[in-house]
Amino acid sequence: MGKMNLDILYNRRGTDSVKWDHKDFVDSRVSDNALPLWLSDMEFKVADEITDALIKRIEHGFLGHSMPGDNYFQAVQGWYKRRFNWDIKKDSIFYSPGVLPALGFVLRGFTKENDGIIIQEPVFYPFAELINGTNRKIVNNQLINDNGDYSIDFSDLECKVKDPNNTMMILCSPHNPVGRVWTKEELIKVVNLCRENDVLIFSDELHCDATRSGVTHTPTMTITDYNKIITAVALGKTFNVGGVPISQIIIDDEELKEIWHRETRLKHYISFAPPLDMVLTETAYNKCEYWVDEVMEYVEDNYNFLVEYLQKYLPKTKYKKPEGTFLAWINFGVYVDYEELFELLITKYDVLIENGRTFGESGAGYFRMTVACPRSFLKEGLDRIVAAIYELTDK
Ligand SMILES: Cc1ncc(COP(=O)(O)O)c(C=O)c1O
């Protein structure tokens, strides 16, 4: 099979794509011409096998009520065994219409109002929104930022897990947006601290397949027999199908399964799954590994391009590739004030990247930008960013 051509930029306008058609979701002043380098959504078409399988399924002509069956479970098990040597038992896999809905179920089912929920900012901001929305308290174990090298503040984490009000931790692994892929040693420390203090871990591993070459993600549940861990995985990031509401929630412990069942099935009547989404999942996991590998190679090259580009035009940024995710987390603070730059990018240079402050106060100064796109598109975005920075520094 020949290599895919990932240099093509497709027209996605008019599909109600959040990234392309609903840019005002970020800022109401944004022009329709703005280059959308925001949102963790790739500009690469899904694998042909997925399109073909969906067409075939639709042509069958029936889209009645469906439930996950053996083919679905085997596809999920096969993927995680092959890629991470993770043996997931069939009856540990639960369906959820997305990772965030699952987090909502877990917050409501496993913690109570006013409980403290530990997160590690700067982090994917819907975590904080869901904690607030379910009347729990955000407890921030802020990551240590040593000039762009992020690590976990374990002594602070120890204090926070020891507080009996804090009953759950949301671990973002790999971490969006800072791009850390936590090492086995770091994960063992986190798990041990939580275990000693009976804190439930929600391990969000949605970005597990988007790692740099030579970097391996470790699923939290593979390093411990601590029973209070719930893991969320999904194919949204891996296969660029973020709009598809299907994710796999992995729970081994029988008591935890009972609580999950009560919360999802009995309180929200979640148990069926969309038939097209299951076909997509099976096809992706069984037939499209080559697609992920090629896309990740291209992303790696884009990161190399980005590093070289910044060295050339903005050398003081000292930017390094992250270990994981297809999101660049960049600080232009040595050149400009980030709020001024954000304003100028939105109002004059027509570039849409995300303001780091959205991910918590500790993200202030940074921008998040997706690099899973044709290189020419990335270059155009960077050219505009450089022009905006030059305008601000020439003032
Ligand atoms: C860390 C993380 N968790 C969850 C989600 C959203 O997952 P879902 O669309 O399945 O709710 C995202 C999407 O960007 C994410 O980055």
The ligand as a Gaussian input file, in Angstrom:
#p B3LYP/6-31G(d) Opt

LIG

0 1
 C       -7.913000      14.907000      27.724000
 C       -9.240000      14.904000      27.025000
 N      -10.291000      14.278000      27.591000
 C      -11.506000      14.262000      26.999000
 C      -11.732000      14.895000      25.788000
 C      -13.101000      14.879000      25.193000
 O      -13.545000      13.578000      25.061000
 P      -15.022000      13.260000      24.542000
 O      -15.229000      14.041000      23.285000
 O      -15.002000      11.771000      24.320000
 O      -15.953000      13.642000      25.633000
 C      -10.664000      15.559000      25.152000
 C      -10.868000      16.244000      23.875000
 O      -10.150000      17.101000      23.455000
 C       -9.394000      15.572000      25.800000
 O       -8.346000      16.205000      25.240000

